[in-house]
Amino acid sequence: MTPVNFNGPMLASLILAAILQLLPASGDWILWKPNVLLLATIAWVLYVPTQYGVGFSATVGLLADTLFRTALGHYVLVFGLCGAAAYMLSRWLTYFSIFHRMFLVLVLVVFAELIQLMLFSIWDIPMTLGHLPALALTSMLLWPLVDMLIIKVNLSHR
């Protein structure tokens, strides 16, 4: 049996996520803007862990470093650790309900923000976590859409 190639849909979803990530938001709404690139990465790692794992997550983190103009390695670490957590849980979470996967996204977004807080504190850059509840809520509410799209792509290629 030949392996299924998801490279086209994966690239399309990452390009769409990067475009959505770069869309400007006003000052009040910037706190509610989820990291769509992280959500797309988590979705691909959860549903196709044999092809997209921690290395894929770190590579998308490198893309995020260039998009957000942060120090190289910042988002590589954040995406790599979140991808590793999603990879370890991928065998179970694909069978769980959407609410359990939404809770996982909530936990991973909080985890990613805590890693970023740690990195910023190492570099003596002040950062607060006042935006965390809004970011976690919007990421959790956006997850069913991302989840549904990746599941549709996954099922149509099988």
C-alpha positions in Angstrom: 0.0 0.0 0.0 1.5 3.4 -1.0 1.6 6.1 1.6 -0.8 9.0 1.3 0.8 12.3 0.4 -0.6 15.3 2.3 2.1 17.8 1.3 -0.2 19.9 -1.0 -3.0 20.3 1.6 -0.5 20.9 4.3 1.3 23.7 2.4 -2.0 25.2 1.5 -3.2 25.2 5.1 0.1 26.7 6.4 0.0 29.4 3.7 -3.6 30.2 4.7 -2.6 30.2 8.4 0.3 32.5 7.7 -1.9 34.9 5.9 -4.5 34.9 8.7 -1.6 35.4 11.2 -0.3 38.4 9.3 -3.7 40.2 9.0 -3.6 43.3 11.0 -5.9 43.7 14.1 -6.8 46.9 15.9 -5.4 47.6 19.4 -8.3 46.2 21.3 -8.7 43.1 19.2 -5.0 42.2 19.1 -5.4 40.4 22.5 -8.1 38.1 21.0 -6.1 37.1 17.9 -5.2 33.4 18.1 -1.9 31.9 16.8 -3.4 30.3 13.8 -0.1 28.9 12.7 0.3 27.0 15.9 -3.3 25.6 15.6 -2.6 24.4 12.0 0.6 22.8 13.2 -1.1 21.0 16.1 -3.8 19.8 13.8 -1.4 18.2 11.3 0.7 16.6 14.1 -2.5 15.2 15.7 -4.0 13.7 12.5 -0.9 12.7 10.5 1.8 12.0 13.1 3.6 9.5 10.9 4.5 12.3 8.4 4.4 15.4 10.5 5.9 15.3 14.0 8.3 17.3 16.1 10.6 18.1 13.2 7.7 19.5 11.2 6.6 21.6 14.3 10.1 23.0 14.7 10.3 23.8 11.0 6.9 25.7 11.2 8.4 27.4 14.3 11.3 28.6 12.1 8.7 30.0 9.7 7.0 31.7 12.6 10.3 33.2 13.7 10.8 34.8 10.3 7.1 36.0 10.1 7.1 37.5 13.6 10.7 38.8 13.4 11.7 37.2 16.7 15.1 35.7 17.5 15.7 32.5 15.6 14.9 29.6 17.9 12.2 31.4 19.9 9.2 29.9 18.1 11.2 26.8 17.1 11.3 25.9 20.8 7.6 26.9 21.4 6.3 25.0 18.4 8.6 22.1 18.9 7.5 21.5 22.5 3.8 21.9 21.6 4.3 19.6 18.7 6.0 17.0 20.9 3.1 17.2 23.4 0.6 16.8 20.5 2.6 14.0 19.0 2.6 12.1 22.3 -1.1 12.4 22.6 -2.0 11.9 19.0 -2.9 8.2 19.3 -5.6 8.9 21.9 -6.9 12.3 20.9 -8.1 11.4 17.4 -10.7 9.2 19.1 -11.8 11.8 21.7 -14.7 14.2 21.2 -14.2 17.7 19.9 -14.6 19.1 23.4 -11.6 17.0 24.6 -9.5 18.3 21.7 -10.7 21.8 22.4 -9.4 21.4 26.0 -6.1 20.1 24.7 -5.8 23.2 22.5 -6.5 25.4 25.5 -3.8 23.6 27.5 -1.3 23.8 24.6 -1.9 27.5 24.0 -1.4 28.2 27.7 1.7 26.1 27.6 3.0 28.0 24.6 2.4 31.3 26.2 4.2 30.2 29.4 7.2 29.1 27.4 7.2 32.5 25.6 7.0 34.2 29.0 10.0 32.2 30.2 12.0 33.1 27.1 11.1 36.7 27.3 12.1 36.8 31.0 15.5 35.3 30.1 16.0 38.1 27.6 14.7 40.7 30.2 11.8 41.7 28.0 8.7 42.5 30.0 5.7 40.5 29.2 2.4 40.0 31.1 -0.1 37.2 30.8 -3.2 39.6 30.8 -4.0 38.5 27.3 -3.9 34.8 28.0 -7.6 34.2 28.9 -8.7 35.9 25.7 -6.1 34.2 23.6 -6.9 30.7 25.0 -10.6 31.3 24.6 -10.4 32.4 20.9 -8.0 29.6 20.1 -10.3 27.1 21.7 -13.3 28.5 19.8 -11.4 28.5 16.5 -10.3 24.9 17.0 -13.4 23.1 15.7 -13.1 24.9 12.3 -9.4 23.9 12.0 -10.2 20.4 13.3 -13.0 20.0 10.8 -10.9 21.2 7.8 -8.0 18.9 8.6 -10.3 15.9 9.2 -12.0 16.5 5.8 -8.6 16.7 4.1 -7.5 13.5 5.9 -10.6 11.6 5.0 -10.6 12.7 1.3 -7.1 11.6 0.8 -7.6 8.1 2.2 
